[in-house]
Amino acid sequence: MPRMAIRPIVTLGDPRLRMPGREITRFDRELATLIDDMIETMDDAPGVGLAAQQVGVDLRVCVMRVDDRLYEVVNPVIAHRSGEEAAWEGCLSVPGFRAWRLRAEHAVMTGRDRNGRNVTVSGHGELARAIQHEFDHLHGEIYIDGLPKDQEILTEDQLDQRLREEARARRPKPGFRLRKVRLPGIDD
């Protein structure tokens, strides 16, 4: 078995990130090695998904790991999207930044596995987001491309600070105590 390698991740500004993927027609050892390297790279980063463009390869293949389940999809197609869900989203190719991004809440991706067999990946929430995010990469798009023009993009430190402030605002103030209120006619 060939040894897997961690490949450098292509980041924003590198033109290889914008390359639309070419259809894969040969399901051979070279493809299997690419997929193994992508998994190793994604897990090392760590990340939820990785598309071939993110390692500088202009092919239509992506890998995702959500809830400890690994997905490998070659020549994927989005077969279905439904609902809407907004969440903070980031990208290994745009390191250190996050943006609030609206995506479909449910997505279904079809394609082939490394051996050319049909596969279907269907998911809600985080898996649906990963499906759409990686599919975009395979077409030379990045998650920030789909943001409204006035949408803010935060550094991870800014987002952490905002989330801490929001959590603090939801907590009861120090010294706050619940007290029983006597209701006339009910508590008599």
C-alpha positions in Angstrom: 0.0 0.0 0.0 1.5 3.4 -1.0 2.3 5.8 1.9 -0.1 8.7 2.2 1.3 12.2 2.1 0.2 15.5 3.6 0.0 18.0 0.7 0.3 21.8 1.0 -3.1 23.5 1.1 -3.6 26.1 -1.6 -4.8 29.4 -0.1 -6.7 32.5 -1.3 -4.8 34.3 -4.0 -3.4 31.2 -5.6 -5.0 30.8 -9.1 -5.1 27.0 -8.7 -7.9 27.5 -6.2 -10.1 29.0 -8.9 -9.6 26.1 -11.4 -12.8 24.3 -12.3 -12.3 20.6 -11.9 -11.9 18.3 -14.9 -14.1 15.1 -15.0 -12.3 12.0 -13.8 -12.4 9.1 -16.3 -9.8 6.8 -14.9 -10.3 5.1 -11.5 -6.8 3.9 -11.0 -4.0 3.9 -8.4 -3.1 7.5 -9.1 -6.7 8.6 -8.2 -6.6 6.4 -5.1 -3.3 8.0 -4.0 -4.7 11.5 -4.5 -7.8 10.6 -2.4 -5.6 9.1 0.3 -3.4 12.2 0.4 -6.4 14.4 0.5 -7.8 12.5 3.5 -4.4 12.7 5.3 -4.2 16.4 4.5 -7.8 17.2 5.7 -7.3 15.2 8.9 -4.0 16.9 9.6 -5.3 20.4 9.1 -7.8 19.6 10.7 -10.8 20.2 8.5 -14.3 18.9 7.7 -13.7 18.6 3.9 -11.2 19.1 1.2 -11.5 19.5 -2.6 -8.8 18.6 -5.1 -8.4 22.3 -6.0 -7.3 22.9 -2.4 -4.2 20.8 -3.0 -3.6 22.3 -6.4 -5.2 19.6 -8.6 -7.8 20.5 -11.2 -10.0 17.3 -10.8 -13.5 16.8 -9.6 -13.0 14.9 -6.4 -13.6 15.8 -2.7 -13.4 14.2 0.7 -15.4 15.0 3.8 -15.4 13.7 7.4 -18.5 14.6 9.5 -19.4 12.9 12.7 -16.5 10.5 12.3 -17.9 9.3 8.9 -15.6 9.6 5.9 -17.1 10.4 2.4 -15.1 10.3 -0.9 -16.9 11.5 -4.0 -15.6 11.6 -7.5 -17.3 13.7 -10.2 -20.0 14.8 -7.8 -23.4 16.4 -8.7 -25.7 18.1 -6.3 -28.9 16.1 -6.8 -31.1 18.0 -4.3 -31.1 21.0 -1.9 -33.8 22.1 0.4 -34.5 24.3 3.3 -32.2 27.1 4.6 -29.7 27.3 7.4 -27.2 30.0 8.3 -24.1 29.3 10.3 -20.5 30.4 10.7 -18.4 28.9 7.9 -14.7 28.8 7.3 -12.3 27.2 4.9 -8.8 25.7 5.0 -8.0 27.8 2.0 -9.0 31.0 3.7 -7.3 30.3 7.0 -8.1 32.3 10.1 -11.4 33.8 8.9 -15.2 33.0 9.3 -18.4 34.4 7.8 -22.1 33.9 8.5 -23.2 32.0 5.4 -26.7 30.9 4.3 -26.8 27.4 2.8 -29.4 24.7 2.1 -30.2 22.8 5.3 -30.4 19.5 3.4 -28.2 18.5 0.5 -27.8 15.3 -1.6 -24.6 14.7 -3.6 -24.2 11.8 -6.0 -21.1 10.6 -7.8 -18.6 7.7 -7.8 -16.2 6.3 -5.2 -12.5 5.7 -5.9 -13.4 2.4 -7.6 -16.0 3.9 -9.9 -19.0 2.6 -8.0 -22.1 4.9 -7.6 -22.3 6.7 -4.2 -24.9 9.0 -2.7 -24.2 11.3 0.3 -27.2 12.9 1.9 -27.1 15.1 4.9 -28.6 17.8 7.0 -26.8 20.6 9.0 -23.0 20.3 9.0 -22.9 17.5 6.4 -25.2 19.5 4.0 -22.9 22.5 4.5 -19.8 20.4 3.7 -21.4 18.9 0.6 -22.2 22.4 -0.8 -18.9 23.9 0.3 -16.7 21.2 -1.4 -19.0 21.2 -4.5 -18.3 24.9 -4.8 -14.6 24.4 -4.7 -14.8 21.9 -7.5 -16.2 24.7 -9.7 -13.5 27.2 -8.7 -15.6 29.0 -6.1 -14.9 29.8 -2.5 -17.4 30.3 0.3 -16.8 34.0 0.5 -17.9 34.3 -3.1 -21.5 33.6 -2.1 -21.7 36.3 0.6 -23.8 39.4 0.3 -21.7 42.4 -0.4 -22.2 43.9 3.1 -21.6 40.6 4.9 -18.8 40.9 7.4 -15.9 38.4 7.5 -14.4 38.0 10.9 -11.0 36.7 12.1 -11.3 33.7 14.3 -10.2 35.9 17.3 -13.0 38.4 16.5 -15.6 35.6 16.2 -14.4 34.1 19.5 -14.7 37.5 21.2 -18.2 38.1 19.8 -19.4 34.6 20.9 -18.0 35.2 24.4 -19.8 38.6 24.5 -23.1 37.1 23.3 -22.8 34.2 25.9 -22.1 36.8 28.7 -25.1 38.9 27.6 -27.4 35.8 28.0 -26.2 34.9 31.5 -28.0 36.2 34.6 -26.3 39.2 36.2 -24.3 38.5 39.4 -26.5 38.7 42.5 -29.6 37.9 40.4 -31.9 35.6 42.3 -35.2 34.1 41.5 -37.8 34.7 44.3 -41.1 33.3 44.8 -44.0 35.7 44.2 -47.1 35.2 46.2 -50.2 35.3 44.0 -53.4 36.3 45.9 -56.2 33.9 45.4 -53.9 31.2 44.2 -51.3 30.8 47.0 -53.8 31.5 49.8 
